[in-house]
Amino acid sequence: MTDLTLVQVAAAIAAIYVFGFGIIGVLALMPARRKDAVEFCKILGTATALIAALTVLFLLGTKALLIAMPLITARISYEVAHVRTGERSTSIAFGLSSGMLALMSMLVSIAPVAILGLWLLCFARLIMIPKGPDSRNMQVLDMLVFPVLPACLLASGTINPALAAVLLATYLMVEIFDSFALFFGAMWGRTKAFPTLSPNKTITGLLGGAASLAALSLITAAILGLPLLPTALTALLVGVLAVVGDLSASRHKRIAGVKDYSQVLPRQGGLLDSLDSWIAAGAGLTALHIFAQLW
């Protein structure tokens, strides 16, 4: 997918969202599904505004992203710290320091490698050593593993000419996966996939989202003349990481006993509620690129 350009991705975003609203329009013509269509339209409308804003940022280039990505990282870090600690002053300090770390990851060439190494160390500490009480150290470790360090990796990738178009396409793929998972889950989902961490997700929804993502990715690749196998593998990886990101964000909320992060967008909750899957998927692709460069 490295042959993608930002203009191609922007065109694909416009086409796929027109297709999505078309499906909702068809549902609206069915009396039994009209209520669902209205709900889907509201959710897709907010998602459209967010992806349009991100597309503009990517098209504006490095200067816009150098401002936006640290601010995004600061906001999501504030949200997760506020949920885990319940302390406003601590959360503000954590958000500001995370935003500065994201800015450093974008300005210092070696920083992404260092951040990836730190993430691997934190993740190893989290899974290999038995956990104690939910102490402040454990809270910080949890938040570094997700979403802070992955968000910094994503930020560094957005200004990399080899990754920018792919990362914007990744957001589109995440939205396709989530939207169709919601659609299939609401229409036909019965069996819950993750009853504790994410009770709204169903097995049918996830399978429908994955199949739709694969189909639309391959169709788009064929139209743009991109290689089909790498596109299919990238779409599969993005789908898996999108679920991992969503569950990781939900885990913080379950530990704290809250339903949503501090609301920013209507019908979407906090900014982390909207970007959790993109952070995981984008960070994963950025990490793979770093490993490939080091290899």
C-alpha positions as CSV (number, residue, x, y, z in Angstrom):
1,M,0.0,0.0,0.0
2,T,3.0,2.3,-0.1
3,D,2.0,3.5,-3.6
4,L,-1.0,5.3,-2.2
5,T,-1.2,9.1,-2.3
6,L,-3.1,11.4,0.0
7,V,-5.3,12.5,-2.9
8,Q,-6.2,8.9,-3.7
9,V,-7.1,8.2,-0.1
10,A,-9.2,11.4,0.1
11,A,-11.1,10.4,-3.0
12,A,-11.7,6.9,-1.6
13,I,-12.9,8.4,1.7
14,A,-15.5,10.5,-0.2
15,A,-16.7,7.6,-2.3
16,I,-17.0,5.1,0.6
17,Y,-18.9,7.6,2.8
18,V,-21.3,8.4,-0.1
19,F,-21.8,4.6,-0.4
20,G,-22.4,4.4,3.4
21,F,-25.1,7.1,3.3
22,G,-26.6,5.3,0.3
23,I,-27.0,2.2,2.4
24,I,-28.7,4.2,5.1
25,G,-31.0,5.8,2.6
26,V,-32.1,2.3,1.4
27,L,-32.7,1.3,5.0
28,A,-34.8,4.5,5.6
29,L,-37.2,3.3,2.8
30,M,-38.0,0.2,4.8
31,P,-40.5,1.0,7.6
32,A,-39.2,-1.8,9.9
33,R,-35.7,-0.4,9.7
34,R,-36.3,3.3,9.6
35,K,-35.5,3.8,13.2
36,D,-32.2,2.0,12.8
37,A,-31.4,4.1,9.7
38,V,-31.9,7.4,11.6
39,E,-29.6,6.1,14.4
40,F,-26.9,5.0,11.9
41,C,-27.2,8.3,10.1
42,K,-26.5,10.3,13.3
43,I,-23.4,8.1,14.1
44,L,-22.1,8.2,10.6
45,G,-22.6,12.0,10.5
46,T,-20.3,12.5,13.5
47,A,-17.8,10.0,12.1
48,T,-17.8,11.9,8.7
49,A,-17.0,15.2,10.4
50,L,-14.0,13.6,12.2
51,I,-12.6,11.9,9.2
52,A,-13.0,15.1,7.1
53,A,-11.1,17.0,9.7
54,L,-8.3,14.4,9.7
55,T,-8.2,14.4,5.9
56,V,-7.8,18.2,5.9
57,L,-4.9,18.0,8.4
58,F,-3.1,15.4,6.3
59,L,-3.6,17.4,3.1
60,L,-2.3,20.6,4.8
61,G,0.9,18.7,5.6
62,T,3.6,18.6,8.2
63,K,3.0,22.0,9.9
64,A,-0.6,21.2,10.6
65,L,0.1,17.7,11.8
66,L,2.9,19.0,14.1
67,I,0.2,21.1,15.9
68,A,-2.7,18.7,15.7
69,M,-1.1,15.3,16.7
70,P,0.5,16.5,19.9
71,L,-2.8,18.2,20.9
72,I,-4.7,15.0,20.1
73,T,-2.2,13.0,22.1
74,A,-2.5,15.4,25.0
75,R,-6.3,15.2,25.0
76,I,-6.6,11.4,24.9
77,S,-3.9,11.2,27.6
78,Y,-5.8,13.6,29.7
79,E,-9.0,11.6,29.2
80,V,-7.5,8.3,30.2
81,A,-5.6,9.8,33.2
82,H,-8.8,11.5,34.4
83,V,-10.6,8.1,34.2
84,R,-7.8,6.2,36.0
85,T,-6.8,8.7,38.6
86,G,-9.9,10.9,39.0
87,E,-7.6,13.9,39.7
88,R,-7.9,16.8,37.4
89,S,-4.5,18.4,38.1
90,T,-2.7,15.1,37.7
91,S,-4.6,14.4,34.4
92,I,-3.7,17.8,33.0
93,A,0.0,17.3,33.8
94,F,-0.1,13.8,32.3
95,G,-1.8,15.1,29.2
96,L,0.7,18.0,28.7
97,S,3.7,15.7,29.2
98,S,2.3,13.2,26.7
99,G,1.7,15.9,24.2
100,M,5.3,17.0,24.5
101,L,6.5,13.4,24.1
102,A,4.4,13.2,20.9
103,L,5.9,16.4,19.6
104,M,9.4,15.1,20.3
105,S,8.6,11.9,18.5
106,M,7.8,14.0,15.4
107,L,10.8,16.3,15.6
108,V,13.7,14.0,16.7
109,S,14.6,11.4,14.2
110,I,15.7,8.7,16.6
111,A,12.7,9.3,19.0
112,P,10.3,6.8,17.3
113,V,12.8,4.0,17.7
114,A,13.3,4.9,21.4
115,I,9.5,5.1,22.0
116,L,9.0,1.7,20.3
117,G,11.7,0.2,22.6
118,L,10.2,1.8,25.7
119,W,6.7,0.5,24.6
120,L,8.1,-3.1,24.3
121,L,9.7,-2.8,27.8
122,C,6.5,-1.5,29.3
123,F,4.4,-4.1,27.6
124,A,6.8,-6.9,28.8
125,R,6.6,-5.5,32.4
126,L,2.8,-5.4,32.2
127,I,2.3,-9.0,31.1
128,M,5.3,-10.8,32.7
129,I,5.3,-9.6,36.2
130,P,2.3,-10.3,38.5
131,K,0.2,-7.2,39.0
132,G,-0.3,-5.7,42.4
133,P,-2.9,-3.2,43.5
134,D,-4.0,-0.4,41.2
135,S,-1.2,1.9,42.4
136,R,-0.1,5.1,40.7
137,N,2.9,3.3,39.2
138,M,0.6,0.6,37.7
139,Q,-1.8,3.3,36.4
140,V,1.1,5.1,34.6
141,L,2.4,1.8,33.2
142,D,-1.1,0.9,31.9
143,M,-1.5,4.3,30.3
144,L,1.9,4.3,28.7
145,V,1.2,0.9,27.1
146,F,-2.0,2.2,25.8
147,P,-2.8,4.8,24.6
148,V,0.2,7.2,25.2
149,L,3.2,5.5,23.6
150,P,1.1,4.1,20.6
151,A,-0.3,7.6,20.0
152,C,3.3,9.0,19.9
153,L,4.3,6.3,17.4
154,L,1.3,7.2,15.3
155,A,2.1,10.9,15.5
156,S,5.7,10.2,14.3
157,G,4.3,8.2,11.4
158,T,1.9,10.9,10.2
159,I,4.7,13.2,9.0
160,N,6.7,10.4,7.4
161,P,6.2,10.7,3.6
162,A,6.3,6.9,3.3
163,L,3.5,6.4,5.8
164,A,1.2,9.4,5.7
165,A,-1.2,8.2,3.0
166,V,-1.2,4.7,4.5
167,L,-2.1,6.0,8.0
168,L,-4.9,8.2,6.7
169,A,-6.1,5.1,4.8
170,T,-5.8,3.2,8.0
171,Y,-8.3,5.5,9.7
172,L,-10.7,4.9,6.8
173,M,-10.3,1.1,7.1
174,V,-10.9,1.4,10.9
175,E,-14.1,3.3,10.2
176,I,-15.2,0.8,7.6
177,F,-14.6,-2.0,10.0
178,D,-16.4,-0.3,12.9
179,S,-19.3,0.9,10.9
180,F,-20.1,-2.4,9.3
181,A,-19.5,-4.3,12.6
182,L,-22.1,-1.9,14.1
183,F,-24.4,-2.4,11.2
184,F,-24.2,-6.2,11.1
185,G,-24.3,-6.4,14.9
186,A,-27.4,-4.3,15.2
187,M,-29.2,-6.1,12.4
188,W,-28.3,-9.7,13.1
189,G,-25.9,-9.9,16.0
190,R,-26.9,-12.2,18.9
191,T,-23.8,-13.7,20.5
192,K,-21.6,-11.3,22.4
193,A,-17.9,-11.5,21.5
194,F,-16.5,-9.8,24.6
195,P,-19.2,-9.7,27.2
196,T,-17.1,-8.0,29.9
197,L,-14.8,-5.5,28.1
198,S,-17.1,-4.6,25.2
199,P,-20.7,-5.9,25.6
200,N,-22.0,-4.2,22.5
201,K,-19.7,-6.2,20.2
202,T,-21.1,-9.4,18.7
203,I,-19.4,-12.2,16.7
204,T,-21.7,-11.6,13.8
205,G,-20.8,-7.9,13.8
206,L,-17.1,-8.5,13.9
207,L,-17.2,-11.0,11.1
208,G,-19.4,-8.7,9.0
209,G,-17.1,-5.8,9.7
210,A,-14.0,-7.9,8.7
211,A,-15.7,-9.2,5.5
212,S,-16.8,-5.7,4.5
213,L,-13.4,-4.2,5.1
214,A,-11.7,-7.0,3.1
215,A,-14.1,-6.6,0.2
216,L,-14.0,-2.8,0.0
217,S,-10.2,-2.8,0.4
218,L,-9.8,-5.2,-2.5
219,I,-12.2,-3.3,-4.7
220,T,-10.4,0.0,-4.0
221,A,-7.0,-1.7,-4.6
222,A,-8.2,-3.0,-7.9
223,I,-9.5,0.4,-9.0
224,L,-6.3,2.1,-8.0
225,G,-4.0,-0.6,-9.4
226,L,-2.5,-1.6,-6.0
227,P,-1.2,-5.1,-5.2
228,L,-4.1,-7.2,-3.9
229,L,-2.3,-9.5,-1.5
230,P,-0.5,-6.8,0.5
231,T,-3.8,-4.8,0.6
232,A,-5.7,-7.8,1.9
233,L,-3.0,-8.5,4.6
234,T,-2.9,-4.9,5.6
235,A,-6.7,-4.8,5.9
236,L,-6.7,-8.0,8.1
237,L,-4.0,-6.5,10.4
238,V,-5.9,-3.2,10.7
239,G,-9.1,-5.1,11.6
240,V,-7.3,-7.1,14.3
241,L,-5.5,-4.1,15.8
242,A,-8.7,-2.0,15.7
243,V,-10.4,-4.5,18.0
244,V,-7.3,-4.6,20.2
245,G,-7.3,-0.8,20.5
246,D,-11.0,-0.7,21.3
247,L,-10.7,-3.3,24.0
248,S,-7.6,-1.7,25.5
249,A,-9.5,1.6,25.8
250,S,-12.5,-0.2,27.3
251,R,-10.2,-1.9,29.8
252,H,-9.3,1.4,31.4
253,K,-13.0,2.3,31.7
254,R,-13.9,-1.1,33.2
255,I,-11.1,-0.8,35.8
256,A,-12.4,2.7,36.7
257,G,-16.0,1.7,36.6
258,V,-17.1,4.4,34.1
259,K,-19.0,4.1,30.8
260,D,-17.3,6.8,28.6
261,Y,-14.4,9.2,28.5
262,S,-15.0,12.9,28.9
263,Q,-17.3,13.8,26.0
264,V,-15.8,15.8,23.1
265,L,-17.9,14.7,20.1
266,P,-21.7,14.1,20.2
267,R,-22.7,10.4,20.2
268,Q,-19.0,9.5,20.3
269,G,-18.0,10.1,23.9
270,G,-14.4,11.2,24.4
271,L,-11.8,11.7,21.7
272,L,-10.2,8.4,22.8
273,D,-13.5,6.6,22.3
274,S,-13.3,7.8,18.6
275,L,-9.6,7.3,18.0
276,D,-8.7,4.2,20.1
277,S,-8.8,1.8,17.1
278,W,-6.9,4.1,14.8
279,I,-4.2,4.7,17.5
280,A,-3.6,0.9,17.8
281,A,-3.7,0.2,14.1
282,G,-1.7,3.2,13.1
283,A,0.9,2.5,15.8
284,G,1.1,-1.1,14.6
285,L,1.8,-0.1,11.0
286,T,4.4,2.5,12.1
287,A,6.1,0.0,14.3
288,L,6.3,-2.5,11.4
289,H,7.8,0.3,9.2
290,I,10.4,1.0,11.9
291,F,11.3,-2.7,12.2
292,A,11.6,-2.9,8.4
293,Q,13.9,0.1,8.3
294,L,16.1,-1.3,11.1
295,W,16.3,-4.7,9.4
